[in-house]
Amino acid sequence: KATMTQIAWLTIFTAPPLIFLTDIARAANETLFDAKWTAALGLLPFLIVRMLPGLATTPLGSLVLAERDARAYAVANAWWTGGEVAVAATMLWLYGPIGLAWSYAFMAWLGVAAFVRQLPLPARFISLLPPLLLRPSLWAAVALAMGYRWAVAHYVVSNDLVSISLYSATGTLFCIAIEHGCWQALMPRTFNRASSK
């Protein structure tokens, strides 16, 4: 339970800034670097998608070491590494560099599954979907980012670095406030206990 709470808080404070990062990077590329990094920016969403399950792998790895032993941790890492290499090679062969990017983006979920599989049976049934994907802050950030892109595309909205940075900072604080409110309303004891640590 403590590990799931840790993963939830990592997601709350990390996911909203990551969601806005693509727009900030695009504005920074045009403002500061004369659009020299335009081609590379196409890979940034894949990196961001990779980081979401990556928020779970470190706490889960520590949990496997605590609940099991170093051998179980090594087995999980071996499965994850082997799967990453096999899928990356296959996707690269089938689709070229973009296949490698897709593989990199989504194969961190294999690491999550590998670590969960090494946990004792009762802990395996703790779902990772609520801590990672069912976060109000995550989906509020997605909605705000998509709304900003829609406004830029359809209306005269400034897309300069200062504007998007201020929007992203305000949006991130708003998303965290939403999460705070949800935690206090739904799980006040858990929230207060986590806040006091």
C-alpha positions in Angstrom: 0.0 0.0 0.0 2.8 2.4 0.9 4.5 1.7 -2.5 1.3 2.4 -4.4 0.9 5.7 -2.5 4.5 6.5 -3.4 3.9 5.8 -7.1 0.7 7.9 -7.0 2.6 10.9 -5.6 5.4 10.5 -8.1 2.7 10.6 -10.8 0.9 13.6 -9.3 4.1 15.7 -9.2 5.7 14.5 -12.4 3.0 13.7 -15.0 1.5 17.3 -15.4 4.9 19.0 -16.1 5.7 16.2 -18.5 2.4 16.6 -20.4 3.2 20.3 -20.9 6.9 19.7 -21.8 6.2 19.1 -25.5 4.7 22.6 -26.0 7.5 24.2 -23.9 10.1 22.4 -25.9 8.5 23.5 -29.2 8.4 27.1 -28.2 11.9 27.0 -26.8 13.2 25.5 -30.0 11.8 28.3 -32.1 12.6 31.1 -29.6 16.1 30.1 -28.4 17.5 27.7 -31.0 16.1 29.0 -34.4 14.2 25.7 -34.9 17.4 23.6 -35.1 15.9 20.8 -33.0 12.6 20.5 -34.9 13.3 16.9 -36.1 14.3 15.8 -32.6 11.1 17.1 -31.1 9.2 14.4 -32.9 10.7 11.9 -30.5 9.9 13.8 -27.3 6.3 12.4 -26.9 7.8 8.9 -27.0 10.1 9.8 -24.2 7.3 11.3 -22.2 5.1 8.2 -22.6 8.1 6.0 -21.5 8.5 8.0 -18.3 5.0 7.3 -17.0 5.5 3.5 -16.3 9.0 4.4 -15.4 7.6 6.2 -12.4 6.6 2.8 -11.1 9.6 0.6 -11.9 11.9 2.1 -9.3 9.6 1.8 -6.3 8.5 -1.6 -7.4 12.1 -2.7 -7.8 12.8 -1.6 -4.2 9.6 -3.5 -3.1 10.8 -6.7 -4.8 14.2 -6.4 -3.0 12.4 -5.9 0.3 9.7 -8.5 -0.1 11.7 -11.1 -2.0 15.5 -11.0 -2.6 18.2 -9.9 -5.0 17.6 -13.0 -7.1 14.0 -12.1 -7.8 15.1 -8.6 -8.6 17.7 -9.9 -11.1 15.1 -12.2 -12.7 12.7 -9.3 -13.2 15.4 -7.2 -14.7 16.5 -10.0 -17.0 13.0 -10.5 -18.3 12.6 -6.8 -18.8 16.0 -6.4 -20.6 15.4 -9.4 -22.8 12.0 -8.3 -23.8 13.2 -4.7 -24.5 16.0 -6.0 -26.7 13.8 -8.5 -28.6 10.9 -6.1 -29.2 13.2 -3.2 -30.1 15.1 -5.3 -32.6 11.8 -6.6 -34.2 10.2 -3.1 -34.4 13.4 -1.7 -35.8 13.5 -4.4 -38.5 9.8 -4.0 -39.3 9.4 -0.2 -39.2 12.8 1.4 -39.0 13.7 4.1 -36.5 10.1 5.0 -35.7 9.5 1.4 -34.7 12.4 1.7 -32.2 10.8 4.8 -30.8 7.4 3.0 -30.3 9.1 0.1 -28.7 11.0 2.4 -26.3 7.8 4.2 -25.4 5.8 1.3 -24.3 8.1 -1.5 -23.2 8.6 0.0 -19.8 5.2 -1.6 -19.0 7.0 -4.9 -19.4 9.3 -3.8 -16.6 6.3 -3.0 -14.4 4.8 -6.4 -15.1 8.1 -8.2 -14.5 8.5 -6.6 -11.0 4.9 -7.2 -10.1 5.2 -10.9 -11.1 8.1 -11.3 -8.6 6.0 -10.0 -5.7 4.3 -12.4 -3.2 0.8 -13.4 -4.4 -1.2 -11.0 -2.2 0.8 -8.0 -3.5 0.3 -9.0 -7.1 -3.4 -8.2 -7.0 -2.8 -4.6 -6.1 -3.7 -2.8 -9.3 -1.2 -0.3 -10.7 -3.8 1.4 -12.8 -5.2 3.7 -10.1 -1.8 5.0 -8.9 -0.5 5.6 -12.5 -3.4 6.1 -15.0 -6.5 7.0 -13.0 -5.0 10.2 -11.6 -7.2 13.3 -11.9 -4.1 15.4 -12.2 -2.9 13.4 -15.2 -6.1 13.7 -17.2 -6.6 17.4 -16.2 -3.1 18.1 -17.6 -3.9 16.2 -20.8 -7.1 18.2 -21.2 -5.4 21.5 -20.5 -2.5 20.8 -22.9 -4.9 19.7 -25.7 -7.1 22.7 -25.1 -4.0 25.0 -25.4 -3.0 23.4 -28.7 -6.5 23.7 -30.0 -6.6 27.4 -29.1 -3.3 28.0 -30.8 -4.5 26.3 -33.9 -7.9 27.9 -34.1 -7.5 31.3 -32.5 -4.9 34.1 -32.2 -3.2 32.8 -29.1 0.4 33.5 -28.4 2.6 30.4 -28.6 5.8 32.1 -27.4 8.1 30.6 -24.7 7.0 33.0 -21.9 3.2 32.4 -22.6 3.5 28.6 -22.7 5.8 28.5 -19.6 3.3 30.6 -17.6 0.4 28.5 -18.8 2.2 25.2 -18.0 3.2 26.4 -14.5 -0.3 27.5 -13.8 -1.8 24.4 -15.3 0.5 22.2 -13.2 -0.5 23.9 -10.0 -4.1 23.6 -11.0 -3.7 19.9 -11.6 -2.0 19.3 -8.3 -4.8 21.3 -6.6 -7.4 19.0 -8.2 -5.6 16.0 -7.0 -5.3 17.5 -3.5 -9.0 18.0 -3.4 -9.8 14.5 -4.7 -7.5 12.9 -2.1 -9.0 15.0 0.7 -12.5 14.2 -0.3 -12.1 10.5 -1.1 -9.2 9.4 1.3 -8.6 12.1 3.9 -6.8 9.8 6.3 -4.4 8.6 3.6 -3.8 12.1 2.4 -3.1 13.5 5.8 -0.8 10.6 6.7 1.1 11.0 3.5 1.4 14.8 3.9 2.7 14.6 7.5 5.6 12.3 6.5 
